[in-house]
Amino acid sequence: MSLSANQKRYLIQHLHLWCGLPLDIEIPFEYVSLILGLSENELPFFDRRGNKDFQHNPLFWAGHILEPVINRWLHKEINKCCKIKGNQKPLPVWPDGKTFAVCLTHDVDLITINSLPGMRRYLMNKLRSQNRGKAKIKNWAIDILRLMNSVAKSLLFSGNKSFFEPWLELEDKFGFRSTFFFFPDQASYYHLLDGAWYRYHDELFFEGCMIKLQELMQQLETRGWEVGLHGTFASFDDSQELRKQKEQIETFLGSQIVSIRQHNLHFDISKTPKAQSQAGFKYDSTFGFNRIIGFRNGLAFPFYHYDLQEDQSLPILQIPLHIQDTALLRADNLDLAPELALCYAKDLIDKVENINGLVTLLWHPNVYNDKHCYGWYWVYEELLKYIATKDAWVAPVREIGAWWENLSKKGEIS
């Protein structure tokens, strides 16, 4: 494979950042393909949701989806280099010399237990989507049944009782902070997979008071958590729509946001990073799987996406996603018992710790109160307890992104 001068420069810079010292080594072709996005870009296959999930990934078919293969290869090369050069050792990649990094995130698909106004908006969006010719009769019937089930639930529970407190209290207990990705207040158009259950003027109970969602988002920022955009499903390749959605949050929040994750992880490596960058985002954390845990391109490090068409690095830093609650525990995915899900997640964290990398977690806040998600919150709680025993730097997307961006600008590890 012949690499362009820009691609070579891109790879050298990333090697330096990932290793903590300059290495004069040749990267195996299969890893070059993964890092640049060649292997994923060349695959013509998508799943029914328009994603390239694990079943289309070459690492899955090679049996390496649960292994940070590029990090492991780098780790071996670093050890070789240090032995040859004697006292030379890699400088620490993470703040305060921490062994590895953990990024905590939440996708806010719901803000209350099935509020009736939210369900009404949800149904209207379904009707609009139906008129756009995107729904089939079978899917429409399933959605109606789900809506009826939600109405039944709302009669049993307080419709505006939120579930944010347990997550904030748990993370604060360990001194951790996370990113909460919120939908825009209103999108130009909706897909069937968009819930759109809430608006920023919706009210909910939080810490004993009735407040607007807008005020809750402001409280999160004030207390050190991060608010980011959960881009709607169809916005994955639309920079103008993403910019509009970004500006909505910023208007209500009263401050700038820099991080994004696309809803349902709807992501096309040849389109999404470019659209996000053009919309003004600095950091994305969409690059992962819906139906399995693991390493989408063999990396447990942040990396800048590469635009193969323009032959240049994009100014959008990827904080890759590795462990998602729905992938581990939902019935139509791995469907693991909570105890087994915890074991698998711990094992993945251990692998990242051993190679001084980054691991990103995603848990949906609404699973705390959902009777169909028994044990999901417990798994997250046990994982935070486990992480707290380790020499880990735990931070939201924005902080990890800013740290890595600073390293990149300096051109050295400090």
N, C-alpha and C positions, 0 to 999 in steps of 0.2 A: 504494500500500500504506500502510495506517495502522498506525503503530507505537505500542505502549503506552509509558507513561512509563518503565517498567523497562527496556524494550528500548532506548529512546533513551539512557538512562543507561549501559547496558551497552556500547553502541557507542561512546559518547563516551570512556568510560574506556579501552577497548581502543585507540581511535585515538591517544589520548595516549601510551599505553605503546609502541605500535608505531612512532610517529613521533618520539618524543623531545621533542616540543613540542606545545602545544595548537593544533589546527587547527579553524577554523570552516568546515567544508565538509560538503557533503551526499554521502553514500555512494550510489553507483548501486544501484538496486534489486537487480540480479542479484548484487551482492556482499553486500548485506544478507541476501539469501536464503541465500547460502553460509555466511556467518559465523554466522547464527542456527541453521543446520541445516534451514531450511525446505525447500530443494530436495531434500535427501536424505530427510527425514522424509516427504515427500509421495509419494515413489516407492514403489509397491507391489511392486516386483520384487526378488527375491533369487536368487542363484545356487544351485547344487545343494548348497552347503555352508551355506546360510542367510545369506550375506553379500551386501552391495551393493558388488560389486567394480567395476572400471573400466567394464564393459560397461553398467552402469546409471547412469553418472555423466554429467551434462550437459556437464562440461568436456571429457570424452573426445570426445563427439560434435561439440563445437564446435572440436576440434583444439587445446585448450589444456591438456591433462592434464600436459604436461611443463613448464608455465610457472607460476610463482608470480604469477598475474595480479593478485591483490589487493596483494601487496607491490610490484609494479611500478607499479600505479596510485598507491599511497601515495608511492612514491619520486618520482614526477613532481610530485605535489602538494606534497611537502616542498620540492623545488627551486623551485617557483613561489613558495611562501611566503617562502623565504629571499631570493629576488631582490627581492620586493616590500618586505620589511622590512629590507633592507640587511644589517646585521651579524648579525642573528639566525640562529643555526645550531642544528640539532637536537643535543641532548646524546647522548653515546654510550649505546647500549642495553646493551651487553655489558661485562663486567668489564674493567678496565684499558684501556678504549677499543678493545677488539678489534673487528675489522671485521665478523666474523660468528661464529656458534656452530656447533659440530658435536657431536652426541650419538651416542655409540657404544653399541650394545646387542647382546646375544646371547640367543636363546631356547634353553634347555637341554632339548631333546627327548630326548637320550640323554646318559649320562655315561661309558659305556665302549663298546667295540666289541662290541656284541651279546652281552652276558652271558646265560648260560643261565637264571639265576633271573629276570632281567628278561623274557626271552622267555616264560617260563612264566606270569608274571603278566599279560603282554600277551595271551596266549591265553585265560586265564581271564576277562579283561575282555571279550574278544570274545564268549565264551560267554554272559556275563551280558547283554551288549548284545543278543545274538541272542534271548535269552529275553524281552527287553523289546519285541521286534517291530520293531527298528530296522534290521535287516540284511536284505539280499536275497541270494539264493543266489549270484548272480554276484559280488557284493562279498565274500561269505564265501569263495568259492573263491580269489579274488585274494589275500585276506589269508593264507590257508593257504599259498599259493605263496610269498608274501613271507616268511612265518615259516620255511619250509623253506630258503629262500635265506639267511636270517640264521643258521640253524643251520650251514649249510655254511661260511659265513664264519667263524663262531666256532671251527671246527676248524682254520682257517688262521691265525688271529690269537689273541693272548692276550686272553681274554675280559674281564679286568678292567684292561686298559691304557687309561688315560684320555687325553684329548686337550686338557686345559686349559693345560698348560705353554706350548705354542707361542703361544697367544693372549695370555697374560699377559706372556711375554717380549717379544713384538712390541710390545704397547702400552706396556710399561714402558720400552722402548728410546727411545720418543719422549716419555716423561713423560705419557702419556695414561692415563685410567681409563675404565671402561665399566660398564654394568649387565648382570648375568647374571640372567635370569628363570628360576626353577626351578618345576617342578610342585609341588603339595602332596605331602606324604608319603603321604596317602591321601584320596581323594575319596568323598563320599557315594554318588555314582553316576558311571558312565563312559559316554561316547559312543564310537561306533566310531572316531572320529578321534583319540581320546585314546590315546597310547601307553602311559603309565604303566609305563615300563620300569625305573624305579628307585624306591628308598626311601631315606630319609636314613641308615639303618643299613647300607646297601650299602657294600662296601669297594672301593677302587680304588687303583691305583698313582699316586702324585703326588710328584714330585721325589724319586724313588728309594725312597719308603716306602709301605707299605700303610696307608691311612687310611680312615675312614668319610666318606661324603659330607657329613655334618653338620660334620665337622672342616674339610673343604675350604671349605664355605660360610663358616665362621667365619674361616678364613684369608683369604678374599677380602675380607671386611669389614675385617679388621685391616690389610690392605695398601692399603686405599683404594678398592677396587672396591665396587660396590653389589650387594646381593642383593635381588631383587624377586620377586613372584609371577607365575608363568605360569599364569593361571587356566584350569581345564579347560574344554573346549569348551562344555559345557552350563551352565556357571556364569555365562554372560554376562549373564543377567537375574535372578540369584538372589543378593540381598544377604546372606542368611543363610549360604548355602554359601560365598560369597566371604569372609565374615568368618571362617568355620571354617578355610578354607584359609590365610588370612592368619595366623591365630593358630597354626597348625601350624608354619609357618616361623619365626615369632617365638619359639616355645617351643624349638625345636631350635637356633636361631641365638643366642638369648639377648639379642636386641635387637629394637627395633621396625623394621618395614619400611613404606615409604610409597608404593612404586611397583608398578605392575601392567601386564602386557600379556596379553590374552586369547589362548589357544591358537588357532592358525589364523586369527587376527585376527577371531574371531567377535564381531561388534559390531553393535548396533542403536542408532542415535543417540537413539531415544526411550526406551530402556530401560537400556542398559549404563552410561552415565555416572552415572545416578541410583543404580543398584545398587552401583557401585563406591564412590560417595561415602558411601552408607549403611553400607557395610562398613568404612569408616574409611581408605580410600586418599586420598592427596593428589594423586598424579600418575598419569596413564595414558599409554601410548604404543602404543595399538592402532590409531589412526586412520590407516590407510594401505591399501595394496593387496597382495593375494597374487600377482597375475598380471602386474603391470606396475609400473614405478616412476613417481613423479610426485606431484602435489599434489591430495589428495582434495577439498579445498574451496578451492584456490587460495592457501593460506596457507603461508608458511615462517616462522611465528612460533608460540610457545605461545599458547594461548587457553583461556579457561574455557568449558565447555559451557553451553548455555542450555536450561533446561527449558521447552519451549513450552506444555506443559499447565498447569504451575503459574505460568508467566509470571515466572520468576526465574532468575538465574544460579546455576549449581551450583558448589559448592566443590571441584570436581575439575578440575585443570589438565591440559590435553592437550598432550603433547609429540609432535606429529604425526610419523608415520613416512613416509619418502620413498624410501629405497633398500633393497631386500631382496635377499639373494643368490638365493633361489629364484625370485623374480620375473624376475631378469635371466638366470639360467643354467639353470634346470630345463627339461627337454625338453617338458613340457606347459604351459610359460609362454612367455616370450620366446625361450628356447633360443638365447641368443647365445654365440658363441665368447668365451672369456675376454678376448681382446684388445679385441673390440668392446664387451663389457660394461663394461670399464674406461673406454673412451671415453665411453660414454653416462653413466656415473656421474660422471666428471670434469666433463662438460658441465653436469650438474645442480648439482654443487657450485659451479661457476663462476657459474651463474645466481643461486644463493643468496648467494654472496659479493658480487655486484654490487648486491644490494638490501639488504645488511647483515642478512640473515635467519638462520634456523636450519635445518640439514639433519640428519636422523636416519638412521643406518645400522643395519641388522640383518644379522648373519651368525651362522649356526648353528655352534656349536663342533664338532659331529661331522663336518662336511664336511672337516675336516683329514685324516682317515684313511679317508674313504670313496672307494673306487676309482672310483665313479660320479660323483664331484664333482671331477674333475681340473681344476686351475686355479682353483678357487673361492677357496682360501686365498690364492693368488697375487694375485688381484684385490684382496682386502682389504689385503694387505700393500702393494701399489702405491698404493692409495688413501690409506693412512696416510702413506706417504712423500710423496705429493702434498699432503695436508693440512698436513703438518709444514713445508712451504715457504711456507705462507700465514700471514696474521695472524689466526689462528682461535683461539677459546676452545673447547677440547675437554674434554667432561665427561660423566659419567653422568647419567641421568634425574634423580636426586635433587638433584644440585647445580644443574642448570639450572632445575628446578622451584622450588627454594628461592630462587634468585636472582630469578626472575620473580615469585614470590609476595611477596618483599620489596618489589619495585618496585610491585606492586599495592597493598600496604598503605600505602606512603608516598604513593601517588598522584602520584609524580613519578619521573623518571629521575635516578639519582645514581651 
